[in-house]
Amino acid sequence: MDHTLWSNVDDFLTSLLVGEDPALSGALQRSAAAGLPAINVSPPQGKLLHLLARMMGARRILEIGTLGGYSTIWLARALPADGKVITLEYEAKHAEVARANFAAAGVSDKIELRLGRAIETLPRLEREGSGPFDLVFIDADKPSTPDYFEWSLKLTRPGGVIVVDNVIRQGAIVDAAVARDASDGERENIAGVRRFLEMAAAETRVSVTAIQTVGGKGYDGFALALVV
């Protein structure tokens, strides 16, 4: 099995189970045209977040890492009329593209985008009483994932869920050879993810698991934590 087969299966599942959506496709196209990195979640992963939010009956969602807003649109569409997604983005260019994508998808009224360093915005959300959140999706710079997780614990209600993306890193979290051959930046990513997983394993306020995935985005995975 190789990446080509994984991508073909992803394309089949997307066509059969997700379908063509002009707003979501447009968001990806505008993001690519603006030069944003193609690191958004895949369509099946986006729908998974959407279904999870609907199954939970989520009304307030926190997203750490907006990029072009593709996953944000999936999450916003899961909310009731009075629901809200607060999404945090560091890069002004990314935020500009995301806002255009929200408007094109007709979900701007359900989304509040906060521009700035998430590690500075998260304490402000706590001071403002913006929580508690039902669902948190962490998909930002990986070295800071342990800090984002700690703040998410403070901001998520008991019974809420925290989802953390990109926690397998092509197996580098356990494969020393892969980690050794990685760039300096990727080694920092791997170290951040390892710290997060070790923190989550020891944290008594959550019950957590992690799932490996393959697909058009390659070999990776996500963690899912239930706040107890």
C-alpha positions in Angstrom: 0.0 0.0 0.0 1.3 3.5 -0.8 0.3 7.1 -0.8 -1.3 6.9 -4.3 -3.7 4.2 -3.1 -4.5 6.2 0.1 -5.2 9.3 -2.0 -7.4 7.3 -4.4 -9.4 5.9 -1.5 -9.8 9.4 0.0 -11.1 10.6 -3.4 -13.6 7.7 -3.5 -14.8 8.3 0.0 -15.1 12.1 -0.6 -17.1 11.6 -3.8 -19.4 9.0 -2.2 -19.8 10.2 1.3 -19.0 13.9 1.4 -19.9 15.1 -2.1 -19.1 18.2 -4.0 -19.7 21.4 -2.1 -19.0 24.7 -3.9 -18.4 26.7 -0.7 -15.9 24.2 0.7 -14.2 23.7 -2.7 -14.1 27.4 -3.2 -12.5 27.8 0.2 -9.7 25.4 -0.8 -9.3 27.1 -4.1 -9.0 30.6 -2.7 -6.6 29.4 0.0 -4.4 27.8 -2.7 -4.5 30.9 -4.9 -3.4 33.0 -1.9 -0.4 30.8 -1.4 -1.6 29.3 1.9 0.0 25.9 2.7 -2.1 22.9 1.8 -2.3 21.6 5.4 -6.0 21.9 5.9 -7.9 18.8 7.1 -9.1 16.5 4.3 -12.8 16.5 3.3 -13.6 13.2 5.2 -11.8 14.6 8.3 -13.7 17.9 8.0 -17.0 16.0 7.9 -15.9 13.9 10.9 -15.5 17.2 12.9 -18.9 18.3 11.7 -20.6 15.1 12.7 -18.8 15.0 16.1 -20.1 18.6 16.8 -23.6 17.6 15.7 -23.6 14.4 17.8 -22.5 16.4 20.8 -25.1 19.1 20.3 -22.3 21.6 20.4 -23.2 25.2 20.8 -19.8 26.8 21.5 -16.7 25.6 19.7 -13.1 26.8 20.0 -10.6 26.3 17.1 -6.9 26.9 17.6 -5.4 27.4 14.1 -7.7 28.8 11.4 -5.5 28.7 8.3 -8.0 29.4 5.4 -11.0 28.5 7.5 -11.9 25.1 5.8 -12.3 23.2 9.0 -14.0 26.3 10.6 -16.7 26.2 8.0 -17.4 22.5 8.7 -17.7 23.3 12.4 -19.8 26.3 11.9 -22.3 24.4 9.8 -22.8 22.0 12.7 -24.0 24.7 15.0 -27.6 25.8 15.8 -28.7 29.3 14.9 -27.4 30.8 18.1 -24.1 28.8 18.1 -20.6 30.3 17.8 -17.1 29.2 16.7 -14.3 31.2 18.1 -11.2 30.6 15.9 -7.7 31.8 16.6 -5.2 32.7 13.9 -1.7 34.2 14.1 -1.1 35.1 10.4 -3.0 38.2 9.1 -2.9 36.9 5.6 -4.5 33.6 6.6 -7.2 35.5 8.6 -8.0 37.7 5.5 -8.4 34.6 3.3 -10.5 32.8 6.0 -12.9 35.8 6.4 -13.5 35.8 2.7 -14.2 32.1 2.8 -16.6 32.5 5.7 -18.5 35.1 3.8 -18.7 33.0 0.7 -20.0 30.0 2.7 -22.6 32.2 4.4 -21.4 31.4 7.9 -19.7 34.6 9.0 -22.4 35.3 11.6 -21.5 32.1 13.4 -17.7 32.7 13.5 -15.6 35.1 15.5 -12.0 35.1 14.3 -9.4 36.4 16.8 -6.1 37.5 15.2 -2.9 37.2 17.2 -0.8 34.6 19.1 -3.1 31.9 20.5 -1.0 31.6 23.6 -1.9 35.3 24.3 -5.5 35.1 23.2 -6.4 32.0 25.3 -5.9 33.8 28.6 -8.1 36.7 27.4 -10.8 34.2 26.5 -10.7 32.9 30.1 -10.8 36.4 31.5 -13.7 37.4 29.3 -15.7 34.3 30.3 -15.9 33.2 26.7 -16.2 29.6 27.7 -17.0 27.0 28.6 -16.7 25.4 25.2 -18.3 22.1 24.2 -15.7 21.2 21.6 -12.1 22.4 21.0 -10.1 21.6 17.8 -6.4 22.1 18.1 -4.6 22.4 14.7 -1.8 25.0 15.1 1.9 25.1 15.6 2.9 21.7 17.1 5.6 22.8 19.6 2.9 24.8 21.4 0.4 21.9 21.5 1.0 21.1 25.2 0.3 24.8 26.1 -2.8 24.8 23.9 -4.0 21.6 25.5 -3.6 23.0 29.0 -5.6 26.1 28.1 -8.2 24.0 26.4 -8.7 22.0 29.6 -9.4 25.2 31.4 -11.9 26.4 28.8 -13.8 23.1 28.1 -16.8 22.0 30.1 -17.0 18.5 31.7 -18.3 16.2 29.0 -16.8 18.3 26.3 -14.3 17.1 23.8 -10.8 18.2 22.7 -9.5 17.0 19.3 -5.8 17.4 18.5 -4.7 17.0 14.9 -1.4 15.7 13.5 -0.2 13.6 16.4 1.4 10.7 14.6 3.9 12.6 12.3 4.4 9.7 9.9 5.3 7.5 12.9 8.1 9.7 14.0 6.7 9.9 17.5 8.2 6.4 18.0 10.6 6.0 15.1 13.9 7.5 16.0 15.2 7.1 12.5 12.4 9.1 11.0 12.8 11.8 13.7 16.6 11.9 13.2 16.3 12.5 9.5 13.7 15.2 9.9 14.4 18.9 9.6 15.0 21.0 12.7 11.5 22.4 12.6 9.9 18.9 12.2 11.9 17.6 15.2 10.4 20.5 17.2 7.0 19.4 16.0 7.6 15.8 17.0 8.9 16.8 20.4 5.8 19.0 21.0 3.4 16.2 20.0 5.3 13.8 22.3 5.0 16.2 25.2 1.3 16.6 24.6 0.7 12.9 24.4 2.6 12.3 27.6 0.8 15.1 29.3 -2.6 13.8 28.2 -1.8 10.3 29.4 -1.0 11.6 32.9 -3.9 14.1 33.0 -6.7 12.9 35.3 -9.2 15.5 33.9 -9.5 13.6 30.6 -9.9 10.2 29.1 -8.0 10.2 25.8 -7.2 8.0 22.8 -5.4 8.6 19.5 -6.1 7.1 16.1 -3.7 6.6 13.2 -4.9 7.7 9.8 -3.8 7.4 6.2 -5.2 9.3 3.2 -4.5 12.1 0.8 -2.6 13.9 3.5 -0.3 10.9 4.1 0.3 9.0 7.3 -0.8 10.9 10.5 -3.5 10.8 13.1 -5.5 12.6 15.7 -6.1 12.5 19.4 -9.5 12.7 21.0 -9.9 13.6 24.7 -13.1 13.6 26.8 -13.1 16.0 29.6 -14.4 14.3 32.7 
